[in-house]
């Protein structure tokens, strides 16, 4: 149920601006979680072609612009973003699905104070230090409807890597394992 859009089309940012204003008015959130993940199609629009940038540079600019929009409305808001499109050990690579060009460098659009919600549990020894080295705090997005105890190894790999916590992440709205996940991550209380 996703629709791709240009990374640089000005109308896209008008829509984002309108949505951020509405969210701020209704909820006054302390945190904004950007949804720049699993971008399967990018860098094909006329506007993107005019920019004469790589897909990674376009994505970096897009995120910077979205950050500016949120900061204009709520300068104190905390910012979070999914990791994959900014992780050279995950999806920020060349030849990713139907992305026209290389996504390398996309991470240059992330401000240092943005929390990275990291879901690259397959390569924690590469991914976690990459973001920690760039100054980002991280939250581990674990579970994904599998063994709740998998978070133990991932938290272990995250020691010393600016990991602030773990998040129970389900695609199937399955909260039956939430307590088991919490016990695995933080111990039984």
PyMOL commands that set and color helices and strands:
alter all, ss='L'
color gray80, all
select helices_A, chain A and resi 10-27+46-51+55-73+84-86+106-109+121-133+150-157+178-186
alter helices_A, ss='H'
color red, helices_A
select strands_A, chain A and resi 31-34+41-42+78-82+98-99+114-118+138-143+163-169
alter strands_A, ss='S'
color yellow, strands_A
deselect
rebuild
show_as cartoon
